[in-house]
Amino acid sequence: MKKIIIRLGIIAAIAAAFILLYRFTPAQEALDPARIAEHRDRLIEFVRARFFAALAIYLVIYIATVALSIPGATVLSLLGGFF
């Protein structure tokens, strides 16, 4: 029982850290759909030049965001279909 409480505490602390980072850092601005649309050409160029690296980066960020229930998963889902 004590191990479960410790594990849940660690998960909650990690999730809280990600939420605070998202809320109080430029990450919130970086995931803004208008800002992504502004940099569309640069993003497409990056993906074309480094497809597998871009795919790996996207998958890691997306899986972490969804697994930890971090705000922004909807934007990331839409961004995945953007290219």
Buried (B, 14 or more C-beta within 10 A) or exposed (E): EEEEEEEEEEEEEEBEEBBEEBEEEEBEEEBEEEEBEEEEEEBEEBBEEEEEEBEEEBEEBBEBBEEBEBBBBEBBEEBEEBB
